């Protein structure tokens, strides 16, 4: 659900993260979402709309309304 200011500009966008609906501010980046989810210090892999996005590019990847993200945390072990 988009909330629009009187200018008609979206203030929030709707995205899907690991199958769950979520909203974030318009203009948010994938890195912003990683911070909001508390995953900054964890090893993760991020897929946006079926494309793997390297962690180094998350800050430059602006989220759009309707984006579908899969975020997987990596666990070491043997």
N, C-alpha and C positions, 0 to 999 in steps of 0.2 A: 504494500500500500504506500503510495507516494503522498507526502504532505507537501503542499505547494504554498509558497509565500504569495502575497498579493501580486507579485510581479509574474507569477506563473512558473517560477523556477523551482524545481524539486529541492526540498531541504533534506529529504531522506530517500534512500533507494532500498529496494528489496532484493536480497540475494539469497541463495540457498547454500548452506555450508554443511557438507556431509549429510545431505538429505533433509536438513532442518531449515525452515525459513528464518531469516534474520534481517534486521534493518541496520543500516549504517548511514552516516552523513553523506550527502552528495559531495563528491570530490574526494572521498576516502580512497586510499590506495590499499593494495593487498597487504602491504607492510602494516598499515594502520589496523587492519583486521587481525593480523597475527598478534599485534600488541594487545588489542582488546580481548583476545582469547587467552592471553597469558602464555603464549607459546614462544616468546622471544628467545629464551635461553635453551629451548629444546631443539634437537635435530628434527627437521620436518621436510616433507615434500609437499608441494602445492601444485594442484592442477586446477586451471581455470578454463571452463568451457572445453574440457577434454584436451587441453594443451598444458604440458608441464611447464611451469614458470620457475626458472632458477631463483634461489633466494636473493641473489645479487640484483635481480630485476624487480623484486616485489615492490620496492619504494617507488618505482617509476610506472607501475601498472595500476592505473586508475580503474576502480571498479565501476561497473555500469549496472543500471537497473536490470534485473533478470539474470545476472551472472550466476553460474553454478560452480561452486568450488568444492574440491575434495582436498582435505588437509590430513595428511597421515604423519603421525609421529613415529620416528624410527627408534628401535630398541636394539641395543647390542646384546650379544650373548653367544653362547655356543652350544 
